[in-house]
Amino acid sequence: MIVLGYRFEPKLWAITVTIACVIIFVELGKWQLSRANEKETQYEQLERYSKEPPLALPDSVIRLKDFQYREVEVEGEYISEHTIYLDNKVHKGRAGYHIITPLRIAGSQLHVVINRGWTAVGEDRTLLPEVIEYKGNVKITGVVVSPELRALNLANKLSSEGKVWANFDLLQYQQNTGLMMQPIMILQRNQVEDSLIRDWDKPESGSSKNLGYAFQWFSLAVTAIIIFLILNVKRKNSKNK
């Protein structure tokens, strides 16, 4: 085909490859847009939850998705012997631990893990910082999050022995303690005199990152079309006229 002195005669394989690439790039871009929309919806839900009064945590097994990011209240007794120190947690540039203690829910055989807050690492890492342990019933208010917490682990394996853990895995914790657990973790928000810092970061929607990825995929689709045209559109040789 010749238009305005230019010849356009692409090979079948070039057409096929270009169409395939464009379809793939566009679909990936659309997927990133859907992820951005999903995160925005989740963030709006989180904002709405933050303005609602705390819910009482049931004494029967719940589902994480029904309570995630909700503020809840729970009363019970700490099982202090199963307290663990979650390593590699940084607060304002200082290394430290998150203190995780299970709470036996009042009137139930179920327990729930409470992330009680942050404490700094001491000068001697072989000595764990002391944490105040409460006896008897306590009332905790906090936000429900996923119980699976991951951190940088230079050993490249899950540490689940002793008091210091590199990562938290609820299934492993249940096996180690023999406790029946709710499938959630509560980030404690109510302040008590225990020297722990509960300065939880408010999660952002993260949709801007997905929008950036979507733009990249759509740009690649446009680039593929441009490359296809550049390689297959040539000026007609005047000698062939």
PyMOL commands that set and color helices and strands:
alter all, ss='L'
color gray80, all
select helices_A, chain A and resi 12-50+64-67+80-82+170-177+207-232+238-240
alter helices_A, ss='H'
color red, helices_A
select strands_A, chain A and resi 2-3+6-8+55-56+71-78+84-91+94-105+110-120+137-145+164-165+180-188+233-235
alter strands_A, ss='S'
color yellow, strands_A
deselect
rebuild
show_as cartoon
